[in-house]
């Protein structure tokens, strides 16, 4: 159900090859009785209860975290997973 909600909120579903069959099953989902009524059933229909709009405080926090990641890529010790971090931010098209 969280996967359906994420797809409807963000237009996103996990593209890992191990989940191709799951994504097909979700595309054909019909058991709406089990799905929370406050969650979107179609893309961009509505926000679930409790979801906060992006605001200046959240944006500043995200910018601060990205600055910390950039700092860590340069200054963290030898055990810092630089390659994995670069792959993750690259997947999301975030410049570091």
N, C-alpha and C positions, 0 to 999 in steps of 0.2 A: 504494500500500500504506500509506503514511503517512496518507492521508486515511481509509482504512478503520480504521486503528488509532486515529486521533483520534476518529472517530465512536464507536467501541466504548469508548474510555477515558472520554471527556468528554460523550458524547451530542451532539457538535457536528460540523457539516459546513459548509463555506463556503456562504453563502447568496447569493453574488454571482450575478447573472442569467447571466453568461457560463459558469457552471459547472452549470447545471441539467441538461444532458445528461450531464455527468460524474457528477453525483450519482445519476442514474438508472442509469448503468452500474455504479456502485459498489453500489447497492442490489441489483443482479442478479449481483454478483460470485460466481464459482464456481471460480476457479483457485486453490484453497487450497494446492496443491503449491508454488506460487511464494511464498506468504505465510509469513513466519517463524513457526515453531512456538511460540516463546515469546510471541507477541503475541496479544491477545484476538481471538477470531473472532466473539464476540457481546458486546453491551453488558455492561459490568461483570463480565466473566468472570474476568479476571486482569490484573495489571500486567505489562508487558514487563520483561525483565531490565534492571536499571540505573535504573529509575524510583524516585525517592526520595519517601517520604511527606512531606507538608507537616509541618514541624516548627517550633519556636520560632525557630530561626536563619533559616530561609527566610522565615517570616512577618515577622520584624523587617526583613529585607532588603527585602521587598516594601513594607513600610510606609515605610521610609526612601526608597525610590525614588519612591513616591507623594508624599511630602512634597517631594522635589526637583522633581517635575513641578508641584506646586502653586506652589512658589516661582518656578519658571521662568515660569509663566503670568503672574505679576505683575511679575517683575523682569528677565526676559530682554530682550535687545535687539530691535530692530524686525524682524530677520530670523527670529526664532523663529516657527515655524508654529503659532500659538495656535489658529486655527480647526481645523486638522487634528488637533491634539492633543485639543481638546475633542470633536470628532466621534468620535475613536477611543475615548476613555474613556467617552463617552456610549453608544457601541455596546455596550460591555461592562458598562453600568450601574454605572460607577464614579463616585462623586461627587467632584468636584474643587472 
